[in-house]
Amino acid sequence: MSLSGAWKIVVHTYMGDQNSIHEYSVDGDALTGVITDGGNGNKAEVQDGKVDGNKFSFHFQIRIPIGNLEFEMNGELQPDDTIRGVSKNAMGEFEFEGRRV
């Protein structure tokens, strides 16, 4: 299994589920990609992306209705070819899950 490809991500927040599309590319232990916000269509580049086995991490900054927001994502590719992890930002720490598009 590889993390490369397009994923529909759902972050479970106190404001409800937040959807986005993540397009990842893995080269060795480097992770790159583009995040597309499901609410407004804004895009952001994956920054400092790293892969270690089935675990991955990166951050990105994207414009949302309340302004620019920095996100830190840490997750793991699961045996059932889904991803799960934690998304952190100024509003808190929230679990996320993803399925291939």
TIDREN-304657 format. One line per field, with one value per residue (C-alpha): residue number from 1; x, y, z. Coordinates in steps of 0.001 Angstrom, whole numbers, plus 500000, padded with zeros to 6 digits. Layout:
! residues N
resi: c(NUM|...)
X: c(X|...)
Y: c(Y|...)
Z: c(Z|...)
This chain:
! residues 101
resi: c(1|2|3|4|5|6|7|8|9|10|11|12|13|14|15|16|17|18|19|20|21|22|23|24|25|26|27|28|29|30|31|32|33|34|35|36|37|38|39|40|41|42|43|44|45|46|47|48|49|50|51|52|53|54|55|56|57|58|59|60|61|62|63|64|65|66|67|68|69|70|71|72|73|74|75|76|77|78|79|80|81|82|83|84|85|86|87|88|89|90|91|92|93|94|95|96|97|98|99|100|101)
X: c(500000|501084|499857|500188|496924|493785|491983|488691|489524|486956|488130|485713|485531|483259|481875|480915|482730|485127|485791|488757|490550|494235|496369|499613|502783|505448|509088|511161|510452|509273|505585|504331|500861|497954|495071|491721|489261|485841|483976|485531|487815|490967|494188|497375|500679|501855|504894|507642|505893|507491|506683|508035|506625|502841|503042|503072|503191|503065|501686|499963|498375|495061|492567|489269|486251|487758|491226|494468|494896|497942|497320|499591|498584|499871|498392|498817|497863|495663|495615|492159|493677|492168|494029|493439|495139|495057|494794|496011|495375|494783|491247|492296|493194|490758|490661|490474|489876|490318|489289|490638|488775)
Y: c(500000|503530|506871|508317|509308|511306|511036|512431|513601|514248|516107|515721|519125|520752|522801|519631|517522|519442|517886|518277|516470|515644|514622|513026|511923|509890|509709|507737|509337|512663|513533|516292|517231|519635|520136|521415|522789|521195|524325|527047|525236|527028|525104|524709|522898|520156|521504|519493|516225|513063|509363|506722|503295|503681|506919|510385|514024|517462|520938|523463|526900|527567|530410|529574|531861|533148|533843|531961|528908|526675|522932|520127|516637|513355|510103|506487|504375|501561|497887|498439|501153|504075|506734|507970|510543|513890|517391|520248|523961|527082|525896|522527|518946|516828|513269|512726|509830|509422|507181|507047|509098)
Z: c(500000|499310|500575|497050|495397|496136|499481|500813|504341|507069|510180|513097|514837|517403|514474|512631|510060|507790|504371|502055|499250|499748|496780|497977|496253|498058|496970|499456|502828|501329|501095|498791|497669|497468|499904|498537|501101|500661|501730|499608|497147|498325|497839|499881|499366|501738|503623|505341|504474|505867|505608|508008|507175|507361|509402|507871|508950|507338|507807|505586|505721|504005|503804|505456|506105|509390|507896|507261|509444|509960|510251|511441|510318|511751|510531|509621|506622|507940|506836|505268|502957|504890|506827|510365|512510|514268|512811|515027|514567|516675|517458|518871|518093|516082|514765|511030|508689|504968|502092|498575|495978)
